[in-house]
Amino acid sequence: MKKNSKIYVAGHRGMVGSAILKLLVSKGYKNIIVRTSDELDLRVQNKVSNFFEKERPDYVFLAAAVVGGIVANNTYKANFIYENLMIQNNVIHYSYLNGVKKLLFLGSSCIYPKNAPQPLNEDYLLSGKLESTNESYAIAKISGVKMCDAYRFQYGCNFISVMPTNLYGSNDNYHPKNSHVLPALLRKFILAKKNNKKSVTIWGTGSPLREFLHSDDLASACLFLMLNYNKPGIINIGVGKDISILDLAKTVKEIVGFKGQILTDPKKPDGTPRKLMDVSKLTKLGWKAEIKLERGIRMVYDEIKERNWSN
């Protein structure tokens, strides 16, 4: 991929896409194509077809997706499977038809079985039942992986699939019902501090273990793999270390400066007991995450602490 190669970043306003775009610009890539969802609805086949026929990008980062936390995944099952399938089917298919040299498809660690051995090795895909609360999203993402492999097998397309762990960073979603766990905790503790609350209640028991990767590190890994990796199947992206939700809440509490108690709500679902990525495959290629969790959370907190949360 050369500095003047035509690069399409799908989903450039989301947390992942914006991090990839920012990195590409900082590295001197000068011919980057972006479209907002208002300008190009990736769910609509003829619009995607017309876009690719007109622009003919050389490289594609497929970061566009409908995403959300445990509540959104468990509530909008139809939306998550339909919209994600439509987005990725259109982008992958028209990348093939219009001669894209390489495409990077972003999946999710939720594609792995709920009770898979830890850490999650790439070989565990489709080896057991999925977590029911995010099954629709996971099936859509698994379909994207298999579609990339099928187009590689049948048409010789250099389409690769990467599986990031739980993410956080700039341009995250802080919706009170649809956000992931880390932004949800940040919002809760910031509001509790501002409103002089005596406690913050977290979902579930607090015992599930999760791994967290800053979006800037993910962008770095994606560019590294776009330049250096050309194989079928999947490759994990993560930090190789996890933390309990309760300990994560304690870390956020300290960073925010909240003085009250942390309460748990065992009546709410915990989700998958543990999700730790085996990142040995990526490490052997020569890439490793650089942003430690506490530092990364502080970076995000500094960006959002003065936000008008009433909106």
Steps between C-alpha positions, in 0.01 A plus 500: 500500500666819377454853634295594192291180492127559500375388842136477607431507875143377549359629828746788541288684760481207741754426769698247293472668163594843633809354668604331175440822304700705748792256482500487120509880478782518755701245299472706182237311302353764271224335299241396758130468418228537763121528493256568781202268537281783365716519190527124451268251667704180493186293556368595155648284226468730199651793689802293601530370144498852356754621757752225423456533123566873525780512759675165443708496821817290514467415870204478738482511878153366583436656842134587441260305721199526727641447848390525862529356848321210665164682522496605135619159380233321699220742405556575130591152377336543160668836439842366594490200269323664205687830486845352557444230239383757245795733565770236477341303216482811283850631578672163464316404180554832322861510612543174310308620192702821478846356544588610855855380565448432868218528753522484878182386673455583867322238705456467876611272781133410558525259205661247731291243692376605843688226683806472278832433677696808603684677354300500176703347221403556138436126460207515746270668247177297453604245761201557733186699582505879493403733783125545453493874578714589196435202274353704213798733480744210534335302219515803272871544571572129452325526164732787407806291584372206296406729212853643486644147500254383233588790269868429559446131414277547196628827353849542646408817693748615763236559766610461864301485825616639833336440838551781751424459868279748692580852389494850643632840389405822326157524334356222713126456560379626840130434454351402840345181357701407191864553602770246583616441856794742526329810355190409702707495818668831416165665445355356822790610719530847343129565550506355853786731592331807350171419673658409837358148492585263784538191279529364147339169407661280236328226302538141614731361764813681382681167466528465118848557365557725201797623299513859374690645204527870421373590153832665413675168562240322288561745215872435527443123482264535203752700299774255597290206379392677183869539418628164624229231518339314210345179628150351529323443830515742790764671709439634848586854609525568872729564793507147645391610848154528657330659800174432688212740442504585871871586494443699183228696681739566787762631254247730332377618841855598601575677170172695511543582868165364617487449878187286536440125503491249217196271511431194283166384358513118468151499346647649183685268255877458520544386140795280407700404813836584345638629171878510480663493159796281412713757317806279447436481124513879468790538744711257294445723197656790692212711636410570863258742668661804663226682694452366854141488625523762776681743272246441225204559731658824621544610138131438431388661826695817420315518167148457637494625859355841407237360265139614538359165603140622497523464123 
